[in-house]
Amino acid sequence: MPASVSQEEKEQKVEKLIQELGLGRVADSRVGTQLIRGISGGERKRTNIGMELIIDPPVLFLDEPTTGLDASTANSPRYSIYRLFDSLTLLVHGKQGTPVSPTTTRLTSSWTSSTETPALRLWPEQQRRITEGKKSSSSSSRSRTITYKTGFFTQFRWVLKRTFQNLLLNPQTSIAQIAVTLFLALIVGFIFFGVKNDPSGLQNSHEYISGYYRVSVYFLCKMLSDIIALRTIPAVVFSCVSYFMIGLKPTVAAFFTFMFSVTMVAYTATAMALAISADQTVVAIANIFMTIACVFMMIFAGLLVNLPSIASWLAWLKYFSIPRYGLAALQINEFTGEEFLDNQGVDWSTWGLWQNHVALGVMTFCFLTIAYLKLRFIRKFT
């Protein structure tokens, strides 16, 4: 609702709408998710209708709002339901017809067949004006833009608040993400527990180290909530567990560099997943593209193949590998050039370390831009 409406008026309107839709019993209940039962199907449909009515729309289209609620009345409503409507219009393929007797039809044909009829002489002019009216109407409808009742920052504040509330009220996904990350950190920590900085330890490390508001408001809020809850926290947990179990360089700077590198890789991978899946309506198709991208990046990450040994006409593909930048940053953070990095073709200077993070940041920005443009401009036809 517009900012000119007071908070008290908003609350009164919401309460009135809840009572009119018969949702008073579940006013303080959760709608529900795939993991939580929540309210019933009919109450969900009425909640969706209430979300549309709250802004006082001039016209409200309800496409089979009772479908799936009652098999016996879904397609054949009882008479008491029909009595609630003021008028009923039936459309057949966008046309309208009225019953006409055969006699009237013959009289009409006889009248229109005469070119001497005064009204008929005016028909071409009327037809031209109707055609021009249709053209102007269609052009104005194409140029019409969506208007918003509230400003950008008002939308941003409330959508961001709602997004974080959803995370707090439905923490199952976040808890599962952290639990999986903690489990993987323990596995990695046990595998590399107390690894030594000798040729054997280096070889093991090399072989096992292995996304009623503006679209912009929704996108920014989704990014902030996803980055904090589902990417940053798991990356911090993973780093805290695995770093000390493996026994990597025991300095504060090295530890936070490790954590920052892991977090940047998580951000970039998430942004890539969003860029790939933003315009996909079929999950299987998005999974195929993600699998192809991940396999490609793992090949050029420097784990399976020594990058300096790759042919020059293929070597440029390594710059599109997200794991390569993360692996190079972790190698520079842990080892020195004389021991390992020269053989791997890694620039172990100070800029050599931070250029990996800059590259990940640029890739994250590009992927997020692609995802936003897809959400903003690509229209899905159903």
Order of alpha helices (4+ residues) and beta strands (2+ residues): alpha-alpha-alpha-alpha-alpha-alpha-alpha-alpha-alpha-alpha-alpha-alpha-alpha-alpha-alpha-alpha
